[in-house]
């Protein structure tokens, strides 16, 4: 049990709003005493909101609100007949919006003008904001603070799935610090100075990704060619472009060509493929020191072990050694919308891993083709367009890559290994710049939140 402070505490009678010793003792240690603490009801009041009867043949924009201060968003646009509730509330701009039955983790948002034509269900509620007393940006910023989340959540009541703060409780019982409007604007400007710098760096990092693909294409002479058009009647195609029989396959095209190197499928590129495996169907265990990779572990050239699942040790130990990952291998997601086609290079730190049946392992001859270059190509538009072509050509319409289809993927035949290595080293250099930017982005966002909380909360020494 924590130590109880038995010293006397004094509070002016004029500031005494309710009999709650815990509240006053807590408030004394949380917020910066520089700012006046006021009830939410000081700048919020019950809103006058129009109730609308839903008509079956009309479309309605239904609003939601995200946790952690991420604000109001358009949840869905539905036809009236598809809505369970037959009465909704019409939103108004510059109103606070939240869910009456789920108000934990800062799930509050300010309705902007773009969303003012939306609607909230009877589970949601609105409050009118007095913008002469509080800046809308400052209010939304408060709900982004983890310390504010913790503070507000201390007032939450209800069961596991229904944790809420009553609207009257929010207005009449909960205090927050309220700087002057001028001070609020200074705090907001300081916060967004860091956020805007982070946004600019993010734009630079995304541009670097585009530059990397552009550089890769220039070095390998890859360009977007003329796609074969699907048209009625007679269609012509060069025999050299036919990979396999079937009109759906013949009349599909990745739309890429190369003017420097020949393109060959993995199956026709002599000796380039040493081995290719489909992963194993796992036998899971709740607790084990053995684990297996799944599609979630395989990102875009990034392996994240934290998503791996544990398996039965005896099953794990029965797998042939050749199936386990080696440095230089490539793992590729073989199924699933949004996951199919993601590939990663297996570095030394990820040797000795096993993977499930939704992942393929490709082991290529490093003396013929640099596996890191293959991953860059495969993850680029050049490779992904081929993956999309293969999956769309499936007669059963199942989203599946598979071993046989993987071997149909074409790559440029670059016989000069030094050329390949040079390309990869330059790409790595550019990736380091992008990674540095992303690290700075995270730091700036953290700094923005940290500086905001230092201003609002009292620092305890």
Secondary structure, DSSP 8 states (H G I E B T S, - for coil): ------S-----GGG--SS-HHHHHHHHHHB-TTSEEEEGGGTEEE----EEE--TTSEEEEEEEETTTTEEEEEEEEEGGG-S-SEEEE--TTEEEEETT---TT-EEE--GGGTT-EE-TTEEEEEE-TTTS-HHHHHHHTT-HHHHHHHHTT-BS-TT--B--HHHHHHH-EEEE--HHHHHHHHHHHHHHHHHHHHHHHHHHHHHHHHHHHHHHHHTEEE-------SS-----GGG--SS-HHHHT----EEESSS-EEETTTSTTTEEEEEE-B---B-SS-S-EEE-GGGB-SS-B-GGG-EEB-HHHHHTS-GGGS--TT-EEEE-BSTTTTT-EEE--GGGTT-EEBTTEEEEEE-TTTS-HHHHHHHHHSHHHHHHHHHHHHT-TT---B-HHHHHTT-EEE----HHHHHHHHHHHHHHHHHHHHHHHHHHHHHHHHHHHHHHHHB----
